[in-house]
């Protein structure tokens, strides 16, 4: 028996963060780095559809984000994708894409 498909939802804030980081790389380095960034993000997100529970729980104290998982982006080890997998609806929700050195919990509370 085949598992039911996993639906993908990318919140507007996450989309904006991905695009803003691409613009940053384009401005500070070059088009090739910006393209590599976008390809790595897309690859990571789509790989989560095959195994959505493989990311680590974020270990956040705030209840509203305690179910968020995180996974690194290959080639960009300091950046993390934060997401939740809603098993009942088979939905993978990309909540945010952030640099790991930021105040993650505070930022994520505003994104959830």
C-alpha positions in Angstrom: 0.0 0.0 0.0 1.3 3.4 -1.0 1.4 6.2 1.6 -0.9 9.1 0.8 0.8 12.2 -0.7 2.3 14.9 1.4 1.0 18.3 0.7 3.3 21.3 0.8 2.5 24.8 2.2 5.1 27.5 2.3 4.1 30.4 4.5 4.5 33.9 3.0 7.1 34.8 5.6 9.2 31.8 4.7 9.0 32.6 1.0 10.0 36.2 1.7 13.0 35.0 3.8 14.2 32.7 1.0 14.0 35.5 -1.6 15.6 38.1 0.7 18.6 35.7 1.3 18.9 35.2 -2.4 19.0 38.9 -3.0 21.6 39.3 -0.2 23.8 36.7 -1.9 23.3 38.3 -5.3 24.3 41.7 -3.9 27.2 40.5 -1.7 28.7 37.8 -4.0 27.2 36.9 -7.3 24.3 35.4 -9.2 25.8 31.9 -9.0 25.7 31.9 -5.2 22.1 33.2 -5.2 21.1 30.4 -7.5 22.9 27.8 -5.5 21.1 29.0 -2.4 17.7 28.8 -4.0 18.4 25.3 -5.4 19.6 24.1 -2.0 16.5 25.4 -0.3 14.2 23.8 -2.8 16.1 20.5 -2.6 15.8 20.4 1.2 12.1 21.2 1.2 11.3 18.6 -1.3 13.4 16.0 0.4 11.3 16.6 3.5 8.3 15.3 1.6 9.9 11.9 1.6 10.7 11.9 5.3 9.0 14.8 7.0 9.8 13.7 10.6 13.5 13.5 10.1 14.2 17.0 11.2 15.0 17.7 14.9 12.4 19.2 17.2 13.4 22.8 17.9 13.3 22.4 21.7 11.5 25.7 22.1 9.8 26.7 25.4 6.9 28.6 23.8 3.9 26.3 23.4 2.8 27.7 20.0 6.1 26.6 18.4 7.0 23.6 20.5 6.1 21.3 17.6 8.4 23.0 15.1 11.1 20.9 13.6 14.3 22.2 12.0 16.7 20.9 9.3 19.9 22.3 7.9 20.3 23.3 4.3 23.1 21.4 2.5 25.9 23.9 1.5 24.5 26.5 3.9 25.1 25.0 7.3 24.3 28.0 9.3 20.8 28.3 7.8 17.8 26.3 9.0 14.4 25.5 7.7 11.7 25.5 10.4 8.6 23.5 9.6 5.8 21.4 11.1 4.3 18.2 9.7 0.6 17.8 10.3 0.2 14.0 10.0 -3.6 14.1 10.1 -3.8 16.2 6.9 -0.5 14.9 5.5 0.7 18.6 5.2 4.3 19.9 5.5 4.2 23.5 6.4 7.4 25.5 5.9 7.2 28.2 8.6 10.5 30.0 8.3 14.1 29.9 6.9 16.5 31.6 9.2 20.2 31.9 10.0 20.9 29.9 13.1 22.7 32.7 14.9 19.6 34.8 15.3 17.2 34.9 18.2 15.2 32.0 16.7 12.5 31.6 19.3 11.5 35.3 19.3 11.4 35.3 15.5 9.5 32.1 15.2 6.8 33.1 17.7 5.9 36.0 15.3 5.9 33.6 12.3 3.9 30.7 13.6 
